């Protein structure tokens, strides 16, 4: 369950920490006191979209931290799947920081996480029912999801979607195969030309780089020959000039004669002798290199033509030179498919019919389970709504068969009759705000028995409800809170009186700035808050007495 919610610099909340308890937690306060900010903060920690407008004026960043204790096995499995195993398996801490520039960062157990990962984990922790969610009932497209959730049809739905995906892909291929014959012939002509062009080009790996290197050498062949020849002449001389090798040879002879007269000069003699023979080797190597230099204008022209072809092909087909051979292979494969059109089309049509049949069988199985599930679900919702002061309500789940789509072949819509003698009609046409709120609460109550979520949040679920109906809504939330932690924002005294923990949200102005505070109320504080809700600004003794009696009665429940 959610044990602690810490909020810093969110809207008018400068800093507050709320410790929630098990059971039914109720939040009340004047309109505009900041109750919605608590919900916005929880939404932020759940990875929902946020805005920099949430950051308190003058602050650089806002922070929300939520601690959960005794997390369920579903959450543990999800954490393990995402790589967030923690040493304390029963405690989980989620954190989100929002900057005034609009950027945000998230952490799970002090480790960095993306908003997507945060959202994936949080959806198994908290379920929020806001005022707007009731209006989802106006859209029949959402009704089928409630049936699937209640029936725990995830596996059946995934099995169908896998077959539906294959059916769609084959249908697309078949439609393409049945396209205009002239387009097929045109593509054959184009591919025939392109594959011939590419295969004739016979592109080799790294060919452009090799050709460019060879081109550079050929373009500089004359310059290289001149440099090598000049180097050789300086060392070996020519007909007119003695080379450096002769001077070294003379020096070598002189040192050798000196060494024959005095052994102290032998090491010098050996060194200069080595130099002489090394220079001889260098002269021979330079001569060989100069002799091997070729000036080949014809080869240079061939290289230029080849590079021009390769560069033109890479521009034409918009790819790297090394990718041209594989592109040719792909084109050849496509060309063969088009040339063997009739054979491929027959096989494709057979595969398509098989996939269509598989998808239909899976959809029929899913539909059959849905219809059985819908009967149980409708009756359970009707029972819950009957308890919520709608004793004559009728709920009918209407099924309509459709073409394949991502949820099967069923279109589902809830029909409701709130009064005797009235036939069931679509929710959007007859349900009032109060009836809508109670129907959604009934659905949430029924789904709570199948969803592995430990914390349920109801944001003003009592909208449009008063009197005994509000009392029944409170009793229902009290019942749900026995198996799940419930947080509820309310304006109804009947509901607030049933709380296990009652928090007052209030605001005050200091030095021209607004501050919101959250306070856990004791018995006397709860009595005064209930009296305020009942009587308004002027709290009378009668209102206090009534509030006290409501609290004492709730203790019996």
Order of alpha helices (4+ residues) and beta strands (2+ residues): beta-beta-beta-alpha-beta-alpha-beta-beta-beta-alpha-beta-alpha-alpha-alpha-alpha-alpha-alpha-alpha-alpha-alpha-alpha-beta-beta-beta-alpha-alpha-beta-alpha-beta-alpha-beta-beta-alpha-alpha
